[in-house]
Amino acid sequence: MRTYDVAGQNNDKTILTIRRVFCYVVLILLTVISLFPFLILLINSSRSHVEIQQGFSMIPGTQFLENFKNAIFGKTYNGTRLQWNVFGGMLNSFIVAGFATLLSVYFSAFTAYGIHVYDFKLKNVAFTFILVIMMVPSQVSALGFVNLVSKMGLKDSLIPLILPTIAAPATFYFMKQYMESSLPIEIVEAARIDGCNEFRTFNSIIVPILKPAFAVQAIFTFVTNWNNYFIPSLIISKDEKKTLPILIAQLRSADFTKFDMGQLYFTIMIAIVPVVIVYLCLSKFIIRGVTLGSVKG
């Protein structure tokens, strides 16, 4: 009997070891697949336009410094340096993505707080209406939005790219689900008994509780607005107001004789750096925030 138990335990350990090895192999494979595009980007950013046209290579090129100079200061063509302002584009993208993230996350949480805490007659109607708006793609209203911006005299301005982000149905929905799983109504009622007004209750008590959800949505919102090309391309035409995605698109659609893929890849690499930094700073909240926000308590 003892021999049978030992054999059974050995079989169980073998099965667990096989499962663990299989999991590690799958995780390593997924990691390689995820990082491979970044490897291609890094290698191509060090190669010349002609080398990139010849096909993919795992060996880095020798044009890293040249591509860096062209990406930062612009491409020289026939002794003339073409107009290029990557720092201005990054600054505009930072302004849009940064303010849009702050407004979207804060006001979405504030709206979700109102729907979650208060009981009023049209509460379910308001919640359903916001969810319906979430299903409408931005392309549907793009023409009307551009006409409205033109009539208000806000073309070639960053304001139309920032203020509308206050209304973010997807962020609102995430915050609402997070509150249902991690925000007991008793906390709000206790704060009211202690004499806190609603704004102080939200800012001093609710916001710290929502910190993981804030971090998760800040990552998603920042990346979305940083990479946003469609709406800015319809509104912005002045060079000093263009965001980085518009500059990259212009570089890609330039005259073939002036088009440099090495410069393009290096510019894309520069554009990814802020996104990576934001992700690394807030990534520790992702698993905790997504788990609590997607599962009802």
Order of alpha helices (4+ residues) and beta strands (2+ residues): alpha-alpha-alpha-beta-beta-alpha-alpha-alpha-alpha-alpha-alpha-alpha-alpha-alpha-alpha-alpha-alpha
